[in-house]
Amino acid sequence: MLISIVLFLVLQLIGEALSYGFGWPIPGPVLGMIFLLIGFLVKDDLIERVRLTASVLLAHLALLFVPAGVGIVRHWDRISAEWVAIAAILVIGTAITMVVTALVIQWSAKLMGVDDDD
């Protein structure tokens, strides 16, 4: 498990360094996960090597939301002042995501020749 955790942290560190160094708007952890995906595609046994660690992390996923909750409490004044804009963006963003997802599913089904009468 220790090697898997080190792998996750090193990939996140590389992502953070690239994001900060080049001024990219993509968060370092997201870049790290992209690098992990590339690693899965390149090295077949990597998934099995990190499966146990990933399962343990997913089992305790709720703990990873604690920093986000602290951030909300810390910035409560700003959130309460701008709640209308935040709520509108959440609703509009969710609607856009749902429409784009539906269109991509329809396009993919058409591309693969899947009949929707099944």
N, C-alpha and C positions, 0 to 999 in steps of 0.2 A: 504494500500500500504506500509505503514511503516514497518509492520510486515514482509511482503514479502521481502523487501529490507534488513532488518536485517537478515532474514533467508539466503538470498544469500550471504551476507557479512560474516556471521558466518561460513557457509560451505566453503567459500573461505579461511577464516582464518584457519580453521581446515586443509584444504588441504595444505595451505602454511606451517603450522607448521609441518605436517607430511613430506612434501617434503623436507623442510629444515632440520628437525630433523633427518631423516633417510638418507639424502643425495640422495634421489630418483631423477632420471632425469625427472620425470613427473612434469610439472608446477602445482603449488597449485590451480589455478583456474580450471584446468582440473580435478584434484581430487575432487574439490568442486562440479563440474557439475556431476561427477560420483556419489557422495554422494546424490545429488539432484535427480538423476535418481533412485537410490535405494529408496529414500524417496517416489518417485512417485509410485514405485512398492509395497511398504509396506503400504502406507497410501493412500487410494483411493481418498479422497477429497482434497488432497494437490494440485493437478493440478488446481482445481477450485479456490483455495485460492490464487495462484500466477499468474493466467491467466491475470488479468488486469495489474499487474505490469510488467509482461513479455511483454505484448503488447505495453505498453508505452516505455519500453526499446528498443524493436525492432523498434518502430517508429522513435526513435532517434539514431539508430545504427551508422549512419554516424559520429556522435560526438565521438564515441568510437575509430574511426580510427585516430583521431587527434594525440594521443600520438605516434602511429606508424609513422605518417608523420614527427613528430618532431624528432624521432629517426633516420629516413632516412636522414633528413637534417643535423642532428648533426654528423652523421658518413659518410657524403658524400665523404670525401677523401678516406676512406677505400673502400667504395662501388665502386667508380670510378676506384680504383686501381685493384679491383678484380671482375669487372663486367663480364668478360668472364666466370669465374668459377661459379659465381652466376647464370648467364643465362643458362649455361650448366646444372647445378643442377636442376633448375626450369623445363627445358624441359625434362630432363631424369626422374625426379621425377613425373612429370605430366604423361608421357608415361607409367611409371611403374604403377601408380595409375589407369590409364585407363585400362590397360591389366588385372590387378588383379581384378578390379571391373567387367569387362566383364566375367572373369573366375568364379567369385563368383556368378554372376547372372546365368550363364549357369549351374553351379553346383546346385544352389538352385532350378532352374526350373526342372532339372532332378530329384532332390531329392523329389520335390513336385509333380512330374508327370505331369507337364504342357507341353502341346503339342505346339510347336512353329509354327504349321500350322494355328492356329487361327487368 
